[in-house]
Amino acid sequence: MYETIFISGATGGLGKAFAVDCASRGWNLFLTDMHPTQLDTLARAIASTYGVHVTHYACDLTQANEREALYAFIDDADLRFRTVIN
């Protein structure tokens, strides 16, 4: 039912590889990473290349207040995920 994949650490080596692989399968993505500029660039490139919907939100998951803001963003956007890759 839900074809959106949540990927944290998306701009790193494995995170980026997972994002590209999932997008190549036609799955929509929700990407997060603590590097906002790199994250935005990656999200735009994947959306353009693979024609999937990519939502992204910069967040340092080690910080409680940033996690809370991330949860609020996800809730406000009414996002639901098929799987999580962390």
N, C-alpha and C positions, 0 to 999 in steps of 0.2 A: 504494500500500500504506500509506504513512504519510501521515496527513492532519494532522499537527501542524506548525505553522509557527512558526519561531523568529524573534522580532522584538526587536531591540535598540533602545534609545532609545525605548521604547514609550510613555512619557508625553509625549514631545514632539509637535509638530504633525504631522509626517509619520508618525512611529511610531504615534501614536494613530489616524491615518487608515487606515494599513495594517492595524492590528489590528481596527478596526471593519469594514473591507471584508472581510477574511479571515473574521472571525466570521460576517458576514452570509451568507457562502457555505457556512457549516456546518463550517468547519475548526476543529479544536482548536488552541489557541495555547500557546506558551511565551514569556512576556514577560520581558524584563530591562530594567532602568534603574537609575540610581544614586539615585533618589528613592524610598525604600521605602514611605512613606505614600501617595504619589500612585500608585505601582505597585499596591499592594494595593487601593486604591479603584477603579482602572481595571479590574483583573482581576475584581473582584467585580461591577462594573457590566456588563462584557461578558458574563460567564458568565450573569448573571441575565437580561439583555436578549435574548441570542441562543441560550441553551441549549447552549452549547458548553463543553467542558472547558478551563479556563485554568489553567495552572501558571505561577507567577512566582517570580523570584529576583532580589533587589536586588543589583546589582553595578556597580562602576565599572570598565569594561573597559580603562581606561588603566593600571590597577594589576595587576601580574603576580600578586600573591598572591590578589587577588580573582578573577582569571580562573581560577586553579588551583582555587579553592573552587567556582566555577561549574561547571567541567569535572567535578569530583568529584560535585557535586549531580546533574548530568545523567547521569553514569555510574551512580551509585547508584540513580537513578530509572529506569534503563534506557530513557531517552528516545531516540527516533530522529525525524529531521525530514524533512519533504518538501522544505522549502526554508528558506533563511535570508534575512531582510530586515534589512539593517544600515544 
